[in-house]
């Protein structure tokens, strides 16, 4: 250290001119109290008379006085150089540690911002201690911090449980952020004071320097679902759905879940009323069966009004019916045991038979496929062959298989798809439409089809679609995508419904509003939005209050529905009795739900005793119709002659139906028919239906 000091003093006599700072702009480090560090001048560009270097021992530090402060929250700017790579300096205020400031690599002097200091009135001291050393401190600047934006509530002002306030990562608002989410119960509770009440949009300011994470939310002690934080090493914001605030004070609690993230603040702003959705009920498959089109039209008609109940697994479906007196509208079943690598080990699938039986009862069928890996099953204790859909139970590499269509593993993929096509064809032959949810939860990575990232998962989904629809001609499928992240989305041309799986903490029956908002955005508000699986059923009253227009939910099987804890018995009964929850007994003949069309009437001619009318029907769906019908009030007069349609009257209403040669109207095209009638024409409201 003595030699370093001598060199530094010699350099001082040979130093180049310093960069002058405006009066009061910088508080110079070289004027501070030094311990183990020295004043230097060899690196050009400093302000004042020099800078402080020699941070090479753990206790080395410089203490700088901030004189005559008015007090309050201030932004700290550190003027520094880090010619030996990125570093960190530990910061203390008036003897108390306040965190670290990151110093990006810089050969010349630059500035680090983002840290904040809560200054006392009068003199304050700021101490910079080595931390991760070998850097140069030139000067500091302090300026009063701008107040938080309206509606912003700082996490560091909340009630902390197992977490701490830090300030070493730059870019936060307020005086710090909350970190240390590393055990299951760690949480911060933030108060929203003096609210007028009502529905508000919730935004969370966060950072995730250790990868994508998940937090659990609650409002005033009641569960509000989870929020997923994409990876972002610096502070950013993410919409977290809506909160229904009560008048007065409210609390939002953020609990660990999948931790190691940083929470800076939350923001609430009054929600704008949700406008009409853009879901039409059109399917992506132009050759979809009449039954598939009918089901999709029915779902679209219900969307925003009612939610369909669903239950996974035949045994649990039976339990629901026995214990509530009602059966779910949707039977959730699985093609898992039809996977060839399971069949060759003795499994015998039964769920297609269950699907056929539920269809005969008038129910709706949704199918998942826990696709046992085609090869590479590890088959050791804990990674048994029957767990072969899990990433950790197989060595199968989906990316490598897809990259080489001549490989054995690619051919096994095709073999498996063909085996599943056989089962789906049994349903197609029986005119059973299927809510088809393959490759579910891909973005989680715990299943092999998502283990290599979004690229291979999307490619596999496209290949599966082409194989089932294009090669095998299966047109009874309504394709349900089951991940939220945009980078995983395979494309509008292959997806009819967007969905996610929700397993919030026990007791959380919230509306799952955050994921709902993200799915609406993912599908451009043109796709139905559904809950493919749930642990806890969302409360139907909250679903309506939050305008979370879930098309359906499917509760997972076993203990999730039967243990009386995840979903208490009285709560399940209330759900199944709810007037906005559809059960099996309330389903109409959904396969014949008519489609959308528009009809207009034109009076071609009129004379004393009669008139000539033409009616034009325009097809507004995306697949050819199999027939159409137009009705209108018709109380006076008689139809004398018709063309282009079969027209009947009953004294109050006229009904026109297609003829055999004009039943199939192409999407976007029109058909015109007409008639002669006695009496005087009116301008009636026309009702149109297309099949």
Residue, then its C-alpha position, 0 to 999 in steps of 0.5 A: x500500500x505504501x508503494x501505491x501511495x508513492x506512485x499516486x503522489x507522483x502521478x498527482x504532480x504529472x496529472x492532466x487537467x481535470x474535468x471541471x464540474x459545475x458548482x454544486x454538481x458533484x461532491x468530490x470523493x477525494x475530499x472524503x475520509x479515506x481508509x485503505x484507499x488513495x487519491x489518484x489522477x492517472x485516469x483522465x476525465x475526472x472532476x475536481x482534483x482527482x479520484x479515489x482508487x485502491x479498493x482492494x481489501x475488504x474494509x477499504x472505504x471512502x466516506x463522503x459528507x453530504x452537507x446541509x441536506x433538507x432531508x427526504x428521499x434523494x437519487x444517488x449518482x455515482x461517478x466512477x470508472x471500472x477499467x478492470x471489468x464490472x464491479x460492485x461497491x457497498x454503500x452505507x448511509x450514516x453508518x447503516x448499510x443500504x445495499x450495493x451499487x452495480x458499476x458496469x465495466x467502463x475504462x473512462x469515467x461514467x455514471x451509475x444511477x438508480x440507487x436512492x438515499x433517505x437523507x436526514x436533515x443536516x449533514x449526512x455521510x455516504x460510505x463506499x466500501x470495497x464490495x467487489x473491488x478494483x474500481x475508481x470513485x470520482x464523485x457523487x451527486x444527490x438530487x431530490x427524488x420525484x414523488x411516486x406516480x399516482x396510484x403507485x404504492x411502494x413495496x418497501x413501505x409494506x409489511x414484510x414477512x421473511x423478505x427484506x428491503x434492498x437497493x443494489x439493483x438500479x432502476x427502482x422507484x421509491x427508496x428500494x425494493x423487496x427481495x429475499x423471496x426464497x421460502x414458501x411463506x415469504x411475502x410482502x403486503x402492500x396497502x392501497x389507502x383510501x380507495x373509492x372502490x371498484x374494479x382496477x387494473x393491477x400492474x407490478x413493477x419487478x425484476x427477475x435477474x435469475x430467470x422467469x418466476x411466478x408469484x401468488x397474489x391475494x387481495x384483502x386476504x383472499x386469493x387472486x391467483x398467480x402472476x408469471x414474471x418473464x425473465x428481466x434482469x432490470x426493473x420493468x412492469x407487467x399487467x397482473x390483471x384486475x383487483x376489485x377494491x372495496x371503498x377505503x383501505x385495501x391490501x395486496x399480498x405478493x407471496x413467494x411461489x416460485x421465488x428469487x425475484x424482486x418486487x419494486x412497487x404495484x400500481x392500480x388504476x381504474x379499469x375501463x369497461x370491457x368492450x364486446x369481445x370479437x369471438x365469432x365461433x369460426x374454426x380454423x379448419x375450413x372442413x370442420x364437421x357440422x358437429x364441431x362447428x355446432x359445438x364451437x358456435x354454442x361455446x361462442x354464444x355462451x362466451x361472456x354469459x356463462x361458464x361450462x363446468x368440467x371434470x377430469x377423469x371418469x371416476x371423478x366425474x361420477x363422484x361429482x354427479x353422486x355428490x352434487x346431483x349434477x354432472x359436469x357439462x364437459x368430461x375431461x379425458x386423456x389419451x395417455x394409455x393409447x401412447x405406443x410406448x405404454x401400450x407395448x408395456x401392457x396399458x389398455x386405454x378406456x377413455x375413448x369409450x368413456x368419451x363415446x358414452x358421455x357424448x351419448x348422454x349429450x355431454x361435451x368431450x375434451x381430450x388431453x394427451x400425456x404423450x409417453x415419450x416414443x423412446x428413451x424411457x429411463x425406467x428406474x425407481x422415481x423415473x418409471x416408464x409410466x412417467x415417460x411424459x415427464x422430461x426427467x423420465x426420458x432421454x428423448x430429444x424432441x429438437x433432435x428428432x424434428x431436425x432429422x425426418x429420416x431419424x428413427x425418433x422422427x419416425x416414432x413421432x409419426x407412429x405415435x400420432x398415427x396411433x392416436x389418430x386411430x382413436x380420434x377417428x373412432x370419435x369422428x365416426x360417431x360424430x363426436x366433436x372434441x375439444x383437443x388439447x395436445x402438448x399441454x403446459x409446454x412452456x413449463x418444460x416439465x414435459x418432454x415436448x416443451x423441454x427444448x424450448x418454444x421452437x421445437x414445441x411449436x414445430x411439433x404442434x404444427x406437425x401434429x396438426x398436419x398429420x391429424x387434419x391434413x393426412x388423416x382427415x380428422x375434422x372433428x377437432x377443436x384445437x386448444x392451445x394451453x400456454x400463455x407466453x407469446x413466444x410459445x404460441x404456434x399461430x392463429x391458423x392452428x388455434x381455436x381456443x387459448x387456455x391455461x392450467x391454474x393451480x393456485x394456493x389452497x383456498x384461492x378461488x379467485x377469478x384467475x384474472x391476470x392470466x385471463x387478460x394475457x390470454x385475451x391479448x394472446x388470441x387478439x380477443x378473437x379466440x375463446x379463452x378457457x381453463x384447461x385444468x384447475x386445482x381450485x375452481x374459480x368462484x363464479x361470482x368473482x368470475x363475473x365481477x372481474x369480467x373474466x369470461x372463462x369459457x369453461x373450467x375442468x377441475x383436476x381429478x382425485x383429491x382436487x375435487x374429492x378431498x373437501x379441502x382444495x374445493x370444499x363440498x359446499x363450495x362445489x355444490x354452490x358452483x354446480x348450482x350457480x345460474x351462470x355455470x352450465x351443467x350436463x342437464x342444461x346443455x342444448x343440442x349443441x351439435x346443431x347450433x346454427x351459425x352466423x349470417x346476415x339477411x336483407x330484404x329488397x322490394x323489387x316492385x309493387x302494384x295495387x294487389x301485391x308486390x315482388x320481394x328479394x331476400x339476400x343471405x350473406x354467409x359470415x363464417x369461415x367454412x361452407x354452410x350445409x344449409x340455411x334458414x331465414x324467418x320474418x314476420x308475415x301476418x297479412x297476405x299470401x305467398x303466390x310464387x317463390x324461387x331459390x327457397x322453400x317458403x312456408x307461412x303459419x299466419x304470423x311468420x314466414x320461413x325460407x329454407x334452402x333448396x338442395x342446390x344452394x345449401x352450401x354457401x361459401x364463406x363470404x358469399x351470398x345467396x338470393x331468393x324471392x317471392x311474389x305475395x298479395x297485400x302490401x310489403x313491410x320492412x320486417x326484421x329478418x332472422x337468419x341461421x346457417x348450418 
